[in-house]
Amino acid sequence: MALSKEEVQHIALLARVGMTEDDLELFREQLSNILEQFQVLDGVDTSDVPPTSHTVDLTSVFREDKAAPSLSKEDVLANAPREDEGFFRVKPVLG
């Protein structure tokens, strides 16, 4: 799939990249070559290949999430610098 000079100019404009006339011709050839490689891949029969999100099996490094008893509200608030009606009191973030 050969790109035109105008298409490369449009791509450069979208990417906010300034190009000279020589750059336009160079990138027209290179981008056209890249698109031709994708056309080759498009011709590969992948009907028997199952969809995958990763090429290798992933193993979670996190432990299993298990419910466990937690601290009481009084224990949690015991070391709070400021407490107000059973809640942490913090300085306002937005003015």
C-alpha positions as CSV (number, residue, x, y, z in Angstrom):
1,M,0.0,0.0,0.0
2,A,1.8,3.1,-1.2
3,L,1.1,6.3,0.5
4,S,0.8,9.6,-1.3
5,K,2.8,12.6,-0.5
6,E,-0.4,14.3,0.7
7,E,-1.2,11.5,3.1
8,V,2.3,11.7,4.6
9,Q,1.8,15.5,4.9
10,H,-1.5,14.9,6.7
11,I,0.1,12.4,9.1
12,A,2.9,14.9,9.8
13,L,0.4,17.6,10.5
14,L,-1.6,15.3,12.9
15,A,1.7,14.4,14.7
16,R,2.8,18.1,14.7
17,V,6.0,17.2,12.9
18,G,7.6,19.6,10.5
19,M,9.0,18.0,7.3
20,T,11.0,19.2,4.4
21,E,10.3,17.9,0.8
22,D,13.1,15.4,1.2
23,D,11.7,14.2,4.5
24,L,8.3,13.7,3.0
25,E,9.6,11.5,0.2
26,L,11.8,9.5,2.7
27,F,8.9,8.9,5.1
28,R,6.5,8.2,2.3
29,E,8.7,5.3,1.2
30,Q,9.3,4.1,4.8
31,L,5.7,4.3,5.9
32,S,4.6,2.6,2.7
33,N,7.0,-0.2,3.4
34,I,5.7,-0.7,6.9
35,L,2.1,-0.8,5.6
36,E,3.1,-3.4,3.0
37,Q,4.5,-5.6,5.9
38,F,1.2,-5.4,7.6
39,Q,-0.6,-6.5,4.4
40,V,1.7,-9.6,4.4
41,L,0.6,-10.3,8.0
42,D,-3.0,-9.8,7.1
43,G,-2.7,-12.7,4.6
44,V,-1.7,-15.2,7.3
45,D,-4.4,-17.7,8.1
46,T,-5.1,-17.4,11.9
47,S,-8.5,-19.1,11.9
48,D,-7.1,-22.0,14.0
49,V,-5.2,-19.8,16.5
50,P,-7.1,-19.0,19.7
51,P,-7.2,-15.4,20.8
52,T,-4.7,-14.5,23.5
53,S,-4.0,-11.5,25.5
54,H,-0.4,-12.6,26.4
55,T,2.2,-14.8,24.7
56,V,3.2,-16.4,28.0
57,D,1.3,-17.6,31.0
58,L,1.2,-15.0,33.8
59,T,1.5,-15.8,37.4
60,S,0.2,-13.4,40.0
61,V,2.7,-12.3,42.6
62,F,0.0,-11.2,45.0
63,R,-1.3,-13.3,47.8
64,E,-4.8,-14.5,47.8
65,D,-7.2,-12.0,49.3
66,K,-8.6,-13.5,52.5
67,A,-11.0,-11.9,55.0
68,A,-9.5,-11.5,58.5
69,P,-10.5,-9.7,61.7
70,S,-9.7,-6.0,61.7
71,L,-8.9,-3.5,64.4
72,S,-11.7,-1.7,66.3
73,K,-12.5,1.9,65.4
74,E,-11.1,3.0,68.8
75,D,-7.8,1.2,68.1
76,V,-7.5,2.7,64.6
77,L,-8.2,6.2,65.9
78,A,-5.9,5.9,69.0
79,N,-2.9,7.4,67.2
80,A,-4.7,9.8,64.9
81,P,-3.3,13.3,65.2
82,R,-6.9,14.7,65.0
83,E,-10.2,12.9,65.3
84,D,-13.7,14.2,64.9
85,E,-16.8,12.1,65.8
86,G,-15.1,8.8,65.0
87,F,-13.4,10.0,61.8
88,F,-9.9,11.1,60.9
89,R,-9.8,14.9,60.6
90,V,-7.4,16.2,58.0
91,K,-6.6,19.6,56.6
92,P,-8.6,20.7,53.6
93,V,-6.9,19.9,50.3
94,L,-8.8,22.4,48.2
95,G,-9.3,26.0,49.2
